[in-house]
């Protein structure tokens, strides 16, 4: 029983470790956060690109920030939640 509980606790912790995060100064934005939190921490995006499916229906948006030589892209779903965070130089 104890081994099972330990295994479940480790799996839950590992799942949280896989969440996308990005730090703006000492404040962190994570996948699952709302766009309101993102704007509160990072400000308005430098570029917003709509994401459409093959039929032209809106599936979300990419919000792009250009900071310190990096490009940070937040993929937002139609419910206003961050799905994915990617960073490139």
MARDRENFI-343170 format. One line per 2 residues: their letters; for each residue x, z, y of N, C-alpha, C, O, CB. Coordinates in nm, 4 decimals. Atoms other than C-alpha are relative to their C-alpha. Glycine has a CB too. Example, Ala and Ser with C-alpha at 12.3 -4.5 7.8 and 13.67 -1.06 7.14 Angstrom:
BEGIN
as> 0.0890,0.0000,-0.1190,1.2300,0.7800,-0.4500,0.0900,0.0000,0.1200,0.1936,0.0665,0.1181,-0.0992,0.1246,0.0027 | -0.0820,-0.0060,-0.1190,1.3670,0.7140,-0.1060,-0.0770,0.0730,0.1090,-0.0261,0.0899,0.2198,0.0414,-0.1415,0.0462
# end
This chain:
BEGIN
xx> 0.0820,0.0000,-0.1193,0.0000,0.0000,0.0000,0.0866,0.0000,0.1260,0.0584,-0.0719,0.2218,-0.0934,0.1204,-0.0004 | -0.0882,-0.0103,-0.1163,0.2796,0.0911,0.2409,0.0726,-0.1321,0.0244,0.0905,-0.1730,0.1391,0.1019,0.1139,-0.0194
xx> -0.0686,0.1287,-0.0136,0.4631,-0.2372,0.1697,-0.0927,-0.1058,0.0582,-0.0498,-0.1889,0.1383,0.0539,-0.0465,-0.1356 | 0.0968,0.0957,-0.0521,0.1488,-0.4361,0.2407,-0.0227,0.0213,0.1495,-0.0281,-0.0750,0.2260,-0.1327,0.0116,-0.0760
xx> 0.0198,-0.0297,-0.1419,0.0933,-0.2613,0.5731,0.1223,-0.0421,0.0810,0.1084,-0.0963,0.1907,-0.0285,0.1502,0.0206 | -0.1230,0.0394,-0.0686,0.4572,-0.3185,0.6698,0.0076,-0.1520,0.0120,0.0439,-0.2043,0.1174,0.1238,0.0542,-0.0747
xx> -0.0012,0.1457,-0.0020,0.4319,-0.6870,0.5761,-0.0974,-0.0543,0.1047,-0.0622,-0.1447,0.1804,-0.0350,-0.0552,-0.1385 | 0.0989,0.0441,-0.0987,0.1153,-0.7319,0.7845,0.0464,0.0276,0.1427,0.0263,-0.0552,0.2316,-0.1339,0.0691,-0.0250
xx> -0.0508,-0.0326,-0.1333,0.2740,-0.5569,1.0828,0.1100,-0.0964,0.0414,0.1140,-0.1400,0.1565,0.0520,0.1438,0.0039 | -0.1072,0.0953,-0.0309,0.5803,-0.7823,1.0633,-0.0555,-0.1393,0.0267,-0.0061,-0.2084,0.1159,0.1011,-0.0055,-0.1149
xx> 0.0596,0.1315,-0.0215,0.3652,-1.0956,1.0377,-0.0684,-0.0072,0.1372,-0.0593,-0.1093,0.2053,-0.1011,-0.0317,-0.1119 | 0.0640,-0.0032,-0.1316,0.1659,-0.9940,1.3465,0.1048,-0.0050,0.1114,0.0862,-0.0742,0.2115,-0.0870,0.1264,0.0145
xx> -0.1072,0.0017,-0.1001,0.4859,-0.9287,1.5406,0.0655,-0.1375,0.0068,0.0993,-0.1844,0.1154,0.1056,0.1074,-0.0321 | -0.0614,0.1333,0.0020,0.6307,-1.2633,1.4327,-0.0910,-0.1014,0.0675,-0.0419,-0.1913,0.1359,0.0303,-0.0440,-0.1445
xx> 0.0940,0.0907,-0.0653,0.3173,-1.4436,1.5486,0.0075,0.0105,0.1513,0.0001,-0.0904,0.2213,-0.1414,0.0286,-0.0465 | -0.0117,-0.0196,-0.1439,0.3510,-1.2928,1.8938,0.1314,-0.0567,0.0521,0.1383,-0.1022,0.1663,-0.0110,0.1485,0.0348
xx> -0.1303,0.0505,-0.0426,0.7163,-1.3978,1.9066,-0.0021,-0.1511,0.0165,0.0808,-0.2054,0.0895,0.1078,0.0398,-0.1002 | 0.0073,0.1446,-0.0085,0.6154,-1.7625,1.8668,-0.0792,-0.0486,0.1218,-0.0862,-0.1689,0.1465,-0.0616,-0.0546,-0.1256
xx> 0.0751,0.0399,-0.1188,0.4026,-1.7604,2.1823,0.0969,-0.0564,0.1038,0.2064,-0.0034,0.1229,-0.0801,0.1203,0.0586 | -0.0811,0.0566,-0.1067,0.5392,-1.9815,2.4599,-0.0041,0.0937,0.1195,-0.1100,0.1457,0.1546,-0.0494,-0.1418,0.0390
xx> -0.0074,-0.0812,-0.1202,0.6572,-1.7851,2.7620,0.0966,-0.0639,0.0985,0.1852,-0.1402,0.0600,0.0432,0.1441,-0.0334 | -0.0943,0.0419,-0.1025,0.8297,-1.8585,3.0918,0.0008,0.1062,0.1087,-0.1047,0.1538,0.1508,-0.0369,-0.1407,0.0581
xx> -0.0138,-0.1037,-0.1027,0.9630,-1.6117,3.3482,0.0236,-0.0634,0.1364,0.1137,-0.1456,0.1533,0.1155,0.0965,-0.0348 | -0.0204,0.0326,-0.1407,0.9258,-1.6690,3.7212,0.0473,0.1294,0.0646,-0.0331,0.2177,0.0947,-0.1323,-0.0575,0.0694
xx> -0.0554,-0.1264,-0.0490,1.1581,-1.4024,3.8556,-0.0183,0.1063,-0.1064,0.0247,0.0888,-0.2204,-0.0673,0.0434,0.1331 | 0.0222,-0.1068,0.0974,1.0542,-1.0794,3.6885,-0.1430,0.0011,-0.0546,-0.1846,0.0985,-0.1174,0.0313,0.1343,0.0631
xx> 0.1370,0.0102,0.0514,0.6989,-1.1963,3.6062,-0.0072,-0.1110,-0.1038,0.0545,-0.2161,-0.0866,-0.1010,-0.0265,0.1153 | 0.0042,0.0914,0.1135,0.6132,-1.3764,3.2820,-0.1390,-0.0596,-0.0167,-0.2403,0.0089,-0.0027,0.0422,0.0718,-0.1280
xx> 0.1230,0.0714,0.0335,0.3492,-1.6373,3.2015,0.0111,-0.0396,-0.1470,0.1169,-0.0843,-0.1913,-0.0225,-0.1267,0.0935 | -0.0006,0.0301,0.1433,0.2530,-1.6910,2.8359,-0.1125,-0.0943,-0.0371,-0.2121,-0.1053,0.0344,-0.0110,0.1279,-0.0814
xx> 0.1102,0.0810,0.0502,0.0467,-1.9346,2.6355,-0.1178,0.0941,-0.0260,-0.1011,0.2055,-0.0755,0.0408,-0.0791,-0.1304 | 0.1200,-0.0822,0.0103,-0.3091,-1.8061,2.6338,-0.0421,0.0591,0.1326,-0.1575,0.0984,0.1492,0.0216,0.1100,-0.0986
xx> 0.0343,-0.0493,-0.1336,-0.2917,-1.6908,2.9967,-0.0886,-0.1013,0.0722,-0.0931,-0.2187,0.0356,0.1280,0.0283,0.0827 | 0.0877,0.0876,-0.0777,-0.5373,-1.8333,3.2481,0.0788,-0.0714,0.1095,0.1891,-0.0303,0.1457,-0.1160,0.0804,0.0618
xx> -0.0655,0.0703,-0.1105,-0.4520,-2.0829,3.5200,0.0011,0.0869,0.1251,0.0878,0.0704,0.2110,-0.0705,-0.1340,0.0286 | -0.0002,-0.0931,-0.1128,-0.5451,-1.8114,3.7692,0.1261,0.0848,0.0013,0.1863,0.1058,0.1066,-0.1230,0.0900,-0.0048
xx> -0.1235,-0.0790,0.0108,-0.2559,-1.5991,3.6435,0.1208,-0.0871,0.0299,0.2141,-0.0432,0.0971,0.0132,0.0628,-0.1406 | -0.1115,0.0913,-0.0253,-0.0248,-1.9010,3.6491,0.0163,-0.0253,0.1497,0.1279,-0.0199,0.2014,-0.0215,-0.1329,-0.0744
xx> -0.0064,0.0251,-0.1441,-0.1111,-1.9788,4.0122,0.0419,0.1264,0.0747,0.1166,0.1190,0.1722,-0.1362,-0.0502,0.0523 | -0.0370,-0.1272,-0.0628,-0.0793,-1.6106,4.1049,0.1510,0.0230,-0.0080,0.2117,0.0717,0.0874,-0.0748,0.1169,-0.0671
xx> -0.1426,-0.0254,0.0217,0.2741,-1.5970,3.9627,0.0875,-0.1141,0.0514,0.1894,-0.0893,0.1158,0.0268,0.0225,-0.1478 | -0.0870,0.1150,-0.0288,0.4102,-1.9500,4.0153,-0.0420,-0.0801,0.1218,0.0352,-0.1625,0.1709,0.0039,-0.0907,-0.1183
xx> 0.0505,0.0812,-0.1106,0.1977,-2.0889,4.2972,-0.0643,-0.1276,-0.0525,-0.0804,-0.1458,-0.1731,0.1132,-0.0341,0.0983 | 0.0636,0.1266,0.0389,0.0335,-2.4304,4.2982,0.1043,-0.0913,-0.0655,0.2216,-0.0882,-0.0285,-0.0649,-0.0705,0.1242
xx> -0.0959,0.0890,0.0673,0.1911,-2.6912,4.0688,0.0468,-0.1120,0.0928,-0.0224,-0.1493,0.1875,-0.0629,-0.0602,-0.1267 | -0.0532,0.1130,-0.0758,0.4096,-2.9685,4.2083,-0.0651,-0.1310,-0.0411,-0.0716,-0.2250,0.0381,0.1504,-0.0093,-0.0182
xx> 0.0615,0.1225,0.0518,0.2346,-3.2286,3.9915,-0.1051,0.0382,-0.1034,-0.0801,0.1226,-0.1895,0.1073,-0.0954,-0.0623 | 0.1061,-0.0198,0.0997,-0.0936,-3.2322,3.7965,-0.0321,-0.1357,-0.0606,-0.0640,-0.2310,0.0106,-0.1288,0.0657,0.0638
xx> 0.0265,0.1242,0.0718,-0.1432,-3.4998,3.5305,-0.1146,0.0234,-0.0986,-0.1050,0.1122,-0.1833,0.1280,-0.0505,-0.0741 | 0.1101,-0.0179,0.0960,-0.4762,-3.5365,3.3453,0.0402,-0.0465,-0.1394,0.1178,-0.1410,-0.1544,-0.1248,-0.0765,0.0464
xx> -0.0209,0.0387,0.1394,-0.4681,-3.5551,2.9655,-0.1321,-0.0501,-0.0555,-0.2317,0.0221,-0.0557,0.0549,0.1191,-0.0850 | 0.1223,0.0607,0.0521,-0.7229,-3.7887,2.8112,0.0177,-0.0356,-0.1464,0.1285,-0.0643,-0.1917,-0.0380,-0.1250,0.0812
xx> -0.0063,0.0447,0.1390,-0.8087,-3.8670,2.4524,-0.0099,-0.1531,-0.0038,-0.0124,-0.2186,0.1004,-0.1141,0.0654,-0.0851 | 0.0005,0.1468,0.0143,-0.8244,-4.2216,2.3149,-0.1235,-0.0660,0.0592,-0.1239,-0.1870,0.0817,0.0104,-0.0372,-0.1456
xx> 0.1229,0.0550,-0.0564,-1.1759,-4.2648,2.4562,-0.0112,0.0229,0.1511,-0.1092,-0.0179,0.2134,-0.1197,0.0611,-0.0697 | -0.0004,-0.0247,-0.1429,-1.0875,-4.1530,2.8075,-0.0610,0.1317,0.0431,-0.0718,0.1595,0.1625,-0.0703,-0.1082,0.0671
xx> 0.0568,-0.1307,-0.0341,-1.2453,-3.8094,2.7884,0.1122,0.0977,0.0351,0.2170,0.0982,-0.0296,-0.0857,0.0552,-0.1175 | -0.0985,-0.0973,-0.0441,-1.0564,-3.5327,2.9687,0.0170,0.1088,-0.1053,-0.0801,0.1722,-0.1465,-0.0410,0.0612,0.1347
xx> -0.0301,-0.1056,0.0970,-0.8851,-3.2971,2.7232,0.0767,0.1156,0.0627,0.0923,0.2207,0.0004,0.0794,-0.0569,-0.1159 | -0.0769,-0.1038,-0.0669,-0.6840,-3.0961,2.9741,0.0879,-0.0604,0.1073,0.0657,-0.1726,0.1528,0.0847,0.0779,-0.1002
xx> -0.0924,0.0458,-0.1034,-0.4032,-3.1254,3.2245,0.1400,0.0522,-0.0301,0.1565,0.1554,-0.0952,-0.0467,0.0462,0.1404 | -0.1364,-0.0494,-0.0025,-0.0275,-3.0957,3.2446,0.0296,0.0421,0.1427,0.0184,-0.0383,0.2352,0.1020,-0.1078,-0.0508
xx> -0.0409,-0.0504,-0.1304,0.0807,-2.8775,3.5360,0.1513,0.0076,-0.0011,0.2098,0.0767,-0.0846,-0.0646,0.1398,0.0320 | -0.1456,0.0084,-0.0022,0.4415,-2.9492,3.6295,0.0553,0.0712,0.1224,0.0077,0.0539,0.2346,0.0459,-0.1465,-0.0016
xx> -0.0725,-0.0704,-0.1053,0.6715,-2.7268,3.8314,0.1463,-0.0447,-0.0066,0.2029,-0.0565,-0.1153,-0.0132,0.1567,-0.0154 | -0.1411,0.0339,-0.0090,1.0193,-2.8298,3.9490,0.0708,0.1202,0.0636,0.0534,0.1474,0.1824,0.0229,-0.1327,0.0836
xx> -0.0667,-0.1204,-0.0461,1.2366,-2.5178,3.9789,0.1461,0.0005,-0.0433,0.1768,-0.0151,-0.1615,-0.0716,0.1243,-0.0529 | -0.1429,-0.0210,0.0269,1.6148,-2.4786,4.0046,0.0576,-0.1030,-0.0966,0.1294,-0.0671,-0.1900,0.0221,0.1391,-0.0559
xx> -0.0515,0.1061,0.0851,1.6934,-2.8138,3.8443,-0.0702,-0.0149,-0.1336,-0.0285,-0.0958,-0.2165,0.1423,0.0228,-0.0241 | 0.0757,0.0060,0.1251,1.4417,-2.7581,3.5634,-0.1383,-0.0570,0.0267,-0.1918,-0.0471,0.1371,-0.0107,0.1400,-0.0652
xx> 0.1388,0.0447,-0.0026,1.1087,-2.9194,3.4890,-0.0755,0.0850,-0.1013,-0.0429,0.0843,-0.2200,-0.0129,-0.1544,-0.0323 | 0.0800,-0.0855,0.0874,0.8537,-2.6768,3.3462,-0.1405,-0.0570,-0.0026,-0.2041,-0.0723,0.1017,0.0002,0.1497,0.0483
xx> 0.1329,0.0601,0.0160,0.5318,-2.8255,3.2072,-0.0893,0.0970,-0.0760,-0.0564,0.1412,-0.1860,0.0084,-0.1371,-0.0744 | 0.1021,-0.0846,0.0616,0.2273,-2.6121,3.1303,-0.1158,-0.0903,-0.0395,-0.1761,-0.1552,0.0460,-0.0472,0.1149,0.0972
xx> 0.1151,0.0769,0.0474,-0.0349,-2.7837,2.9151,-0.1214,0.0922,0.0026,-0.1230,0.1976,-0.0610,0.0246,-0.0582,-0.1447 | 0.1199,-0.0803,-0.0237,-0.3778,-2.6533,3.0166,-0.1186,-0.0646,-0.0712,-0.1356,-0.1863,-0.0635,-0.0283,0.0143,0.1527
xx> 0.1193,0.0570,0.0633,-0.6978,-2.6962,2.8132,-0.1160,-0.0043,0.0993,-0.1024,0.0403,0.2132,-0.0395,0.0817,-0.1251 | 0.1147,0.0152,-0.0894,-1.0409,-2.7688,2.9591,-0.0663,0.1339,0.0336,-0.1500,0.1404,0.1237,-0.1020,-0.0931,-0.0628
xx> 0.0525,-0.1332,-0.0308,-1.1232,-2.3958,2.9524,0.0903,0.0761,0.0976,0.0637,0.1920,0.1295,-0.0167,0.0806,-0.1287 | -0.0878,-0.0636,-0.0969,-0.8375,-2.3218,3.1944,0.1012,0.0962,-0.0591,0.1485,0.1862,0.0102,-0.0809,0.0715,0.0987
xx> -0.0989,-0.0850,0.0666,-0.6036,-2.1579,2.9425,0.1266,-0.0813,-0.0290,0.1194,-0.2014,-0.0552,-0.0581,0.0599,-0.1317 | -0.1267,0.0642,0.0306,-0.2357,-2.2375,2.8878,0.0126,-0.0150,-0.1511,0.0046,0.0830,-0.2252,0.1190,0.0808,0.0581
xx> -0.0174,0.0260,0.1423,-0.1856,-2.4031,2.5493,0.1466,-0.0003,-0.0404,0.1835,0.0494,-0.1468,-0.0634,-0.1321,-0.0367 | -0.1393,0.0230,0.0367,0.1840,-2.4839,2.5602,0.0848,0.0008,0.1269,0.0383,-0.0377,0.2342,0.0165,-0.1346,-0.0774
xx> -0.0950,0.0008,-0.1101,0.4888,-2.4394,2.7835,0.1259,-0.0701,-0.0487,0.1806,-0.0356,-0.1535,0.0310,0.1452,0.0506 | -0.1262,0.0663,0.0367,0.7866,-2.6748,2.7751,0.0898,-0.0060,0.1226,0.0432,-0.0149,0.2362,-0.0256,-0.1438,-0.0570
xx> -0.1000,-0.0001,-0.1073,1.1053,-2.6756,2.9790,0.1076,-0.1020,-0.0312,0.1497,-0.1158,-0.1461,0.0624,0.1406,0.0184 | -0.1098,0.0957,0.0183,1.3671,-2.9443,3.0315,0.0859,-0.0021,0.1251,0.0436,0.0420,0.2320,-0.0540,-0.1424,-0.0316
x> -0.0922,0.0148,-0.1140,1.6638,-3.0119,3.2562,0.0094,-0.1439,0.0366,0.0815,-0.1793,0.1299,0.1398,0.0560,-0.0316
# end
